[in-house]
């Protein structure tokens, strides 16, 4: 289930976080990408949001 249900995204207006996301590029193997995609789908998230949550939950 998406945590964004019923919320329409608008350009340059953050929905979940206190800042607007920016576009970045990462390079992964097909195996890693597929695993990440499956993990995100199980939680009803986009891959971008899955990475965002993972990094924010990781301590420095």
C-alpha positions in Angstrom: 0.0 0.0 0.0 1.4 3.4 -0.9 1.8 5.9 1.9 1.2 8.6 -0.8 -2.4 7.5 -1.6 -4.7 10.4 -2.3 -1.8 12.9 -2.4 -1.1 14.5 -5.7 2.5 15.4 -6.4 3.2 19.0 -7.4 6.5 20.2 -8.8 8.9 21.7 -6.3 6.6 21.0 -3.4 7.8 18.3 -1.0 5.3 15.6 0.1 7.1 13.4 2.6 10.3 15.2 3.5 11.2 18.8 4.3 13.0 19.4 1.0 12.4 18.7 -2.7 14.1 15.8 -4.2 16.8 16.3 -6.9 17.6 14.0 -9.8 20.8 11.9 -9.3 22.2 8.9 -11.2 23.3 5.6 -9.7 24.8 2.6 -11.5 23.8 -0.9 -10.3 24.0 -4.4 -11.6 20.8 -5.9 -13.1 20.6 -8.2 -10.1 20.8 -5.4 -7.5 18.3 -3.3 -9.5 15.8 -6.1 -9.6 16.2 -6.8 -5.9 15.7 -3.1 -5.1 12.7 -2.9 -7.4 11.1 -6.0 -5.7 11.8 -4.6 -2.2 10.1 -1.3 -3.1 7.1 -3.0 -4.7 6.5 -5.1 -1.6 6.2 -1.9 0.4 4.2 0.0 -2.2 7.0 2.5 -2.7 9.0 3.8 -5.7 12.6 2.8 -5.9 13.5 6.4 -5.2 11.5 6.5 -2.0 12.9 3.1 -0.9 16.4 4.4 -1.2 15.4 7.6 0.5 14.0 5.7 3.5 16.9 3.4 3.7 19.5 6.2 3.8 17.5 8.3 6.2 17.2 5.3 8.6 20.9 4.6 8.4 23.0 6.2 11.1 26.2 8.1 10.1 
